[in-house]
């Protein structure tokens, strides 16, 4: 759907910047007991609730100094200690000490590229996606922590515009482009991103007029397990989610209740905790436009979507499940962070800082990043 900030679709509009971290609210929400049956909608918590049971410091976002002012829409959480950031001006950063220090490992000569997605396998191996028209869309790979990079794909089709990538495992992955000749284009790798090939388009449903993806958070293409992958769209009459159960060979489209009908509206990010249960977030990225139905949930692998009973109050561009939880997830956007403890049915704002994307590692190390070099780790 084009790149928020460089072309019409990902719209880099003016962002609301707030530096405060509402640690008490986030702490209270994440430490509250989980109910066995249907959880009741969370209520606002005061300082007493935020203290929880008193077992050390309560969870909250802890900002980290990245040493730069670029915008980081690409984020990959490896663990509580290790994370990778990818952003504007060809910037890639890596930390291995929990954010105490960030090392600039940007590819040489990449200052003119817009990195919008990064997938890291560990502290040494990562694949990063640059977005844009024609040859601006590229994939680069490192095997030595960013000391050296190899370009493994450069788009030569002027009609293609790549938005996001995802990996099923250390070898198999996909990248997606906005529609080419009326269908979304899928790029595939089976060797960890060393080489790529365009998949046949015969199994892809026809795109709607104006339909595309949003390169806003690296979450418009996500996977779960060894074969399932989902693609989020917007900009057309209906905001849709496309699902493939065979690593991108065939796809099935489903409408969502998230508002569309405008190039600035649609589904911006997806998260699936398993092959059945998913959350979609989005809305209208323009700061002066309301996003009344900014989230939806699915319990059948994305075949159907239901609107959240209490959605986030504004546009959200990133979402992630808390590892090990069947009910807890975080959504982020330029006006704050929201928390759900009932699988996406109800949300409440727990932080007012501006973030574009969020990602959680298997050890429950959660990170968020965004504009002006902002990056934070969820502290417990």
Secondary structure, DSSP 8 states (H G I E B T S, - for coil): ---BTTBSTT------------HHHHHHHHHS---SSS--------HHHHTTT-SSS--EEEEE--S----EEEEEE-SSS-EEEEETTTEEEEESSTTS--EE---TT-TT-EEEEEEESSSS-EEEEEEEEGGG-EEEEESSTTSS-EEEEE---TT-EEEEEEESSSS-EEEEEEEETTEEEEEEESSTTSS-EE--STTS----TT-B---SSS-SEEEETTTEEEEE-BSSSS-EEEEESSTTSS-EEEE-SS--SSTTEEEEEEEESSSS-EEEEEEE-STTS--TT-EEEESSTTSS-EE-SB--SS---EEEE-TT-SS-EEEEETTEEEEESSTTSB-EEEE----SEEEE-TTS-EEEE-GGG-EEEEE-
